[in-house]
Each structure stands twice: as structure tokens, then as C-alpha cells.
Amino acid sequence: MRNNLILIYLLVFVAILIFLRALGVIYISNDELLGYVLIIYGLSLFYSSFISGRKIFLFIGSTTFLIGIIFFLLSNFQFQNTHDFILPAVIFILSISSFMVYLSDTTQKISVYIAIILCALGVGEMVLISKNTIVGYFANIVFITEIYWPMLIILIVVVILVNKNSKQ
């Protein structure tokens, strides 16, 4: 019943967006609309699966959410050679989703190992397709880290709290 309610809310949300777009109140592309749908559905599936402990649906929800983020970013920002970033994005999405499975059950160490391996593969792929040198690539990483350091702190706090709660 809960999944049906989520789908009903999602359909109402999409219908409102399409109606507002038809009236000319908002401009939203089909890719952005698809991104919103995937974000909302993925987040709700992730949340309900995290609470109930269903790991496969947690993985699917996390993946769906992140694919929605990719659609949203691609529809709102202009990237050069977006086709070059598809493989690294897929690798990072699988890495993050595996890490989310680990956070839901920290006794499953295989999930964190898969996440680390996939993250390393994603970074390696980004370095290979990057037009910069390896030093330039890591300089960009440092620049982004300087901007988004609060997100890193929040992530570290979440990991610590999850580990603390799982031990109790």
C-alpha cells in the first residue's frame, strides 16, 4: 500500500508540473522532468528500503536517485563531451549505491570493498578521459573539496553515527 501511495503522489507531482508547463508558468524540459521523477521515486524507494532493511531495493533506490541527479544536471548545465562522462558516472553511481548498502548494514564488508574498488575505477576513468594531466585532475579535486568541505564533514558524521548505532 505504501508503494502505491508513493506512486500516486509521484503521478500527482508530474501532472502538476506538466500542467504548469502547458500553461507557460514554468519551463521544464522532458529530461528535467524525468530527472525530477527519478529523484523523487529513487529517494522514496531508498528511504523505505533503508527503514525496512531491503538491501536490493535500497541499491535500486539509490541508483535511481543518482540517475535522476544526472538527468537534472545534464538538463540544467552545459557540459562538453557529455558522452565521455557516461561510463565514469555509471561507475560512481554503482560505487555510491554499494556504499549506501554498506551503511544500511555495516556487517556486510563486501559492499564497502566493492564501493572502494568502483570509486577507484571511476577516478581512474576520469583521469584517462580528462584533458588535464593527473596533477591538474587532482588540483581540480582539491578545488572542489575546498568549496564542498561541509558536505564531506556531514558525510563523515553520518558514517560515524551509523557505525555507532550499528554497534549498539
C-alpha positions as CSV (number, residue, x, y, z in Angstrom):
1,M,0.0,0.0,0.0
2,R,2.9,2.4,0.8
3,N,4.4,2.0,-2.6
4,N,1.0,2.7,-4.2
5,L,0.7,5.9,-2.2
6,I,4.2,6.9,-3.3
7,L,3.3,6.3,-7.0
8,I,0.1,8.3,-6.6
9,Y,1.9,11.3,-5.1
10,L,4.5,11.0,-7.9
11,L,1.9,11.0,-10.6
12,V,0.2,14.0,-9.0
13,F,3.5,15.8,-8.9
14,V,4.2,15.1,-12.5
15,A,0.7,16.1,-13.6
16,I,1.1,19.4,-11.8
17,L,4.4,20.0,-13.4
18,I,3.1,19.2,-16.9
19,F,0.0,21.4,-16.3
20,L,2.2,24.3,-15.2
21,R,4.4,23.8,-18.2
22,A,1.4,23.7,-20.5
23,L,0.1,27.0,-19.0
24,G,3.5,28.6,-19.6
25,V,4.0,29.2,-15.9
26,I,7.3,27.2,-15.8
27,Y,9.6,25.9,-18.4
28,I,10.8,22.4,-17.8
29,S,12.4,20.1,-20.4
30,N,11.4,16.5,-20.7
31,D,14.9,15.5,-19.4
32,E,14.5,17.7,-16.3
33,L,11.0,16.3,-15.7
34,L,12.4,12.7,-16.0
35,G,15.1,13.8,-13.6
36,Y,12.6,15.0,-11.0
37,V,10.6,11.8,-11.3
38,L,13.7,9.6,-10.8
39,I,14.9,11.8,-7.9
40,I,11.6,11.6,-6.1
41,Y,10.9,7.9,-6.8
42,G,14.5,6.9,-6.0
43,L,14.6,8.9,-2.8
44,S,11.3,7.4,-1.6
45,L,12.3,3.9,-2.5
46,F,15.7,4.4,-0.8
47,Y,14.1,5.7,2.3
48,S,11.5,3.0,2.7
49,S,14.1,0.3,1.9
50,F,16.6,1.7,4.4
51,I,14.0,1.5,7.1
52,S,12.8,-2.0,6.2
53,G,16.3,-3.3,5.5
54,R,15.7,-4.5,2.0
55,K,19.1,-4.1,0.5
56,I,18.4,-4.8,-3.2
57,F,15.7,-2.1,-3.2
58,L,18.0,0.2,-1.3
59,F,20.6,-0.2,-4.0
60,I,18.0,0.3,-6.8
61,G,16.5,3.4,-5.0
62,S,20.0,4.9,-4.6
63,T,20.8,4.2,-8.2
64,T,17.5,5.6,-9.4
65,F,18.0,8.8,-7.3
66,L,21.5,9.3,-8.6
67,I,20.4,8.8,-12.3
68,G,17.8,11.4,-11.6
69,I,20.5,13.8,-10.4
70,I,22.5,13.1,-13.6
71,F,19.4,13.9,-15.8
72,F,18.8,17.1,-13.7
73,L,22.4,18.2,-14.1
74,L,22.5,17.5,-17.8
75,S,19.3,19.4,-18.5
76,N,20.4,22.5,-16.4
77,F,24.1,22.8,-17.2
78,Q,26.1,22.6,-20.4
79,F,28.9,20.1,-20.4
80,Q,31.4,19.5,-23.1
81,N,31.5,15.9,-24.4
82,T,28.8,14.5,-22.2
83,H,29.2,11.1,-23.8
84,D,32.7,10.9,-22.3
85,F,31.3,11.1,-18.8
86,I,28.7,8.4,-19.1
87,L,30.9,5.5,-18.1
88,P,32.5,7.3,-15.1
89,A,29.1,8.4,-14.0
90,V,27.8,4.8,-14.1
91,I,30.8,3.6,-12.2
92,F,30.4,6.3,-9.5
93,I,26.7,5.7,-9.2
94,L,27.3,2.0,-8.6
95,S,30.0,2.8,-6.1
96,I,27.8,5.2,-4.1
97,S,24.9,2.8,-4.2
98,S,27.2,0.0,-2.9
99,F,28.3,2.3,-0.1
100,M,24.7,3.0,0.8
101,V,24.1,-0.7,1.1
102,Y,27.1,-0.9,3.4
103,L,25.7,2.0,5.5
104,S,22.4,0.1,5.9
105,D,24.2,-3.0,7.2
106,T,27.8,-2.4,8.3
107,T,28.4,-6.1,8.9
108,Q,28.5,-6.6,5.1
109,K,32.0,-5.6,4.4
110,I,31.9,-6.8,0.8
111,S,29.7,-3.8,0.0
112,V,32.3,-1.3,1.1
113,Y,35.0,-3.2,-0.7
114,I,33.0,-3.1,-3.9
115,A,32.4,0.7,-3.3
116,I,36.1,1.4,-2.9
117,I,37.1,-0.6,-5.9
118,L,34.4,1.0,-8.1
119,C,35.3,4.5,-6.8
120,A,39.0,3.9,-7.7
121,L,37.9,2.7,-11.2
122,G,35.8,5.8,-11.6
123,V,38.6,8.1,-10.6
124,G,40.9,6.2,-13.0
125,E,38.5,6.5,-15.8
126,M,38.0,10.3,-15.1
127,V,41.8,10.7,-15.2
128,L,42.0,8.8,-18.5
129,I,39.4,10.9,-20.2
130,S,40.5,14.2,-18.7
131,K,42.2,16.6,-20.9
132,N,44.3,17.7,-17.9
133,T,47.2,15.9,-16.5
134,I,46.9,13.8,-13.4
135,V,48.3,16.7,-11.3
136,G,45.6,19.0,-12.9
137,Y,42.9,16.5,-12.2
138,F,43.8,16.3,-8.5
139,A,44.1,20.1,-8.4
140,N,40.5,20.3,-9.6
141,I,39.5,17.7,-6.9
142,V,41.2,19.9,-4.2
143,F,39.4,23.0,-5.6
144,I,36.0,21.2,-5.4
145,T,36.8,19.9,-1.9
146,E,37.6,23.4,-0.8
147,I,34.1,24.5,-1.9
148,Y,32.2,21.5,-0.7
149,W,34.0,20.7,2.6
150,P,30.8,20.9,4.6
151,M,29.4,18.1,2.6
152,L,32.4,16.0,3.5
153,I,32.0,16.7,7.2
154,I,28.3,15.8,7.0
155,L,29.2,12.5,5.3
156,I,31.9,11.7,7.9
157,V,29.4,12.4,10.7
158,V,26.7,10.2,9.1
159,V,29.2,7.4,8.8
160,I,30.3,7.7,12.4
161,L,26.7,7.8,13.6
162,V,25.7,4.8,11.6
163,N,28.7,2.9,12.9
164,K,27.9,3.9,16.4
165,N,24.2,2.9,16.1
166,S,25.0,-0.4,14.5
167,K,27.3,-1.4,17.4
168,Q,24.6,-0.7,20.0
